[in-house]
Amino acid sequence: MGVPAGPRPPWTFLTSHARVLVTLHRDPGARLRDVAAACVLTERTVQSIVADLEEAGYLRRVREGRRNHYRITPGTTFRHPAE
């Protein structure tokens, strides 16, 4: 059972918040401009999403030298019970 040929649907499986979280999990030292490029979002949008994720306790920002590193908070539950 393969993927149907043709144009892609206009929707995605993951939200922008999920994509940013996954990207920072893969590279905790990524610059937000690089996260924005990887997620096809503006840097300002990524800054807002990171602030949301920090406020909700999903990640925390740790300053290491001149760079920020992001640590995912283990054991944090998702907002929706099916997730």
N, C-alpha and C positions, 0 to 999 in steps of 0.2 A: 504494500500500500504506500504509494509515493505521494509527494506534494503535487497538487494539480498545477499544470502549466498555465501561464497567463500572468496578468498583472497582479501585484500584491494587494491585499485588502488595505484599506486606509487605517485600520486599527492595529494596536500592538498588544502583546500579552502583559507586558510590564509597564508600570507607571514610571514617570520621570524620577520620582523618589526612589523607587526600587532600582532603577538603572544607576543612579548616582551611588546608592549604597553598595551595590555589587561592584562598581568600578573602584570605589575606595577600599573595599575589601580586597580586591585583587592587587591594588597598589596604594598602600596607606600613605605613601609620601608623594602622591600625585599632586601637581599644582591644579588649582581649580580651573584654570584655562584649559588644561589637558583633559580634565574630567568633562568639561563643557564640550570640547571637540569630540571626545569619544561618545558622548551621549547625544550629540547633535542638539545642544541647547546653548543658550547664551551664558556667558560667565556670570552675569547678574542673576539669572535664574538658578544656576547651580549654587551661588552664594546663599540665595534664599532657601533653597532645598536643604543645604547643609545646616543652616540655622534651624530649620524645622526639625531635622533629624536630631540635632543636638538638644534642642528644647524638649523633644519627646523621649530623650534618653537612649536613642538607638546608637549614637556614636558620640565620641568626645574628641576634641581637638587638643593635641599635645604639641607644644612648641619644642622643636629640636634644632638648636642653632638658629639659623635664619629662616627655616622652613617649618611649616605645619605638617604634622602627621596625624592621621585620623585612626582612632581605635574603635572598632565595633564593640558594642557592649553585649557580651554573651548573655543568653537567657532572656533577652527582652522579647516580650510577646508582641505579635502583630495586632493591629486594631480590629481586624475582621476575624471572627472565629474560624472561618474556613481556611485561613492562611496560617 
